[in-house]
Each structure stands twice: as C-alpha cells, then as structure tokens.
C-alpha cells in the first residue's frame, strides 16, 4: 500500500503449468528436472489475490499480458516417427481460470470450486 501503484501489470507465464515443456530443465539422456508444476487453481488463486490488491490500491486496474506457455508433449502420439504437436489443453485450462479470475474474482471460486 505504501507504493500505491496506478495499475498492476501481470506477466502471465503459463509455462509454469504442470507438464508444460517450458516448466522443466531438460538434460542429455532424456532426464529432466521438474519446475513449479502449477495447476489451474494456482493461476486462479494468484490472479484473484492480485485483483483484490488492485481493488484496494488502484481502483481495480490490472493489465495481464501472456508471456509463455507451450503445452505438454503428447503422451500417445498418433505416429511416433513424426514430431507431434504439443497438447495445449492443460495450458488452455490454466489461461481460462486466470481470465475468469480477472473478469470476476469473487465469482470464479464458486464457478470452479
């Protein structure tokens, strides 16, 4: 509150979602180190909290910009000899939950809870 911003900017990086190819460090030999593994509920909760703060200090002004999020490697590719497209369904669910919390943070929990 001491800072009292005019608006809050969100750099929404959905690559921290569980299973996203951008959420792990990949090593030679197929090994990887897991990242944050955020769930859709995590994005909704975080967004809700930011909007609550914005309501207090800057008349609810929030701008959200998509930064990242790529999708998951398909678990059952149709043709394993090709380079299959990433599965974006979980990434999409995280983005939708974020958007619902931006639109109406006080209803989003009831809608998905």
FENDAHU-V30252 format. One record per backbone hydrogen bond with DSSP energy under -1.0 kcal/mol. CO is the residue of the C=O (numbers start at 0). NH is the residue of the N-H. If there is no record, write none. Layout:
co:CO nh:NH
co:CO nh:NH
This chain:
co:7 nh:62
co:9 nh:11
co:9 nh:64
co:10 nh:12
co:11 nh:66
co:11 nh:67
co:13 nh:16
co:15 nh:37
co:16 nh:19
co:19 nh:22
co:22 nh:34
co:24 nh:32
co:26 nh:29
co:30 nh:26
co:32 nh:24
co:37 nh:17
co:38 nh:42
co:39 nh:43
co:40 nh:44
co:41 nh:45
co:42 nh:46
co:43 nh:47
co:44 nh:48
co:45 nh:49
co:46 nh:50
co:47 nh:51
co:48 nh:52
co:49 nh:53
co:50 nh:54
co:51 nh:55
co:52 nh:56
co:53 nh:57
co:53 nh:59
co:57 nh:60
co:60 nh:7
co:62 nh:9
co:64 nh:11
co:67 nh:13
co:70 nh:20
co:71 nh:86
co:78 nh:81
co:81 nh:83
co:86 nh:71
co:87 nh:91
co:88 nh:92
co:89 nh:93
co:90 nh:94
co:91 nh:95
co:92 nh:96
co:93 nh:97
co:94 nh:98
co:95 nh:99
co:96 nh:100
co:97 nh:101
co:98 nh:102
co:99 nh:103
co:103 nh:106
co:103 nh:107
co:106 nh:110
co:107 nh:111
co:108 nh:112
